[in-house]
Amino acid sequence: MAQSTVQAIRHVSFEDLGGFEAPLRDAGYDVEYVDAAERDLTHLDPLA
């Protein structure tokens, strides 16, 4: 089975998903942090 990825948009670089990250990883998801100040969010596909 292919690994799925969750994109978490953060506004400051030290933010993380806190208590949500471990259950997502336990469920088989990779977590990718997207820094809003550094990327153009209009190119993100929320359904990908």
N, C-alpha and C positions, 0 to 999 in steps of 0.2 A: 504494500500500500504506500502511496506517495505521502510524503510529509506535508502537512498543511502549515501555513504561516499566518499568524495574526499580526497585523500592523497596528501599533499603538502610537498615536500622535501625542507628542509631548511639547510643551511650550518652553520648558527650561531643561537643560541637558541632564540635570540630576534627578528628574522625576522618573519613577518607574511604576509598574502596575501594582506594586505592593502585594497584598494578599491574593490578588487575582492571577499573578504570574505562575505560581506553583501548580494550581489546578489546571491551568492551560497547558503547561509543559507535561504534566502527568497524563493529560488526555491526548498527548502526541503532537501538540502544536509547537512550532518554533515561534519565538517572539522577535519581531523586528520593530525597533523604535524608529519613528520618523520625527525628526526635529523640525517643527513648524517654522522656526526662524531661519533654517538652512535649506529648505526644499520648497519647491512650488507645489503646493498641495492640490492644485487643480489637475495635476497629472495622475493622481492616485485613482485607482479603480476600486471602489468599495466592494464590488462583486467579484473581484479576481481572487 
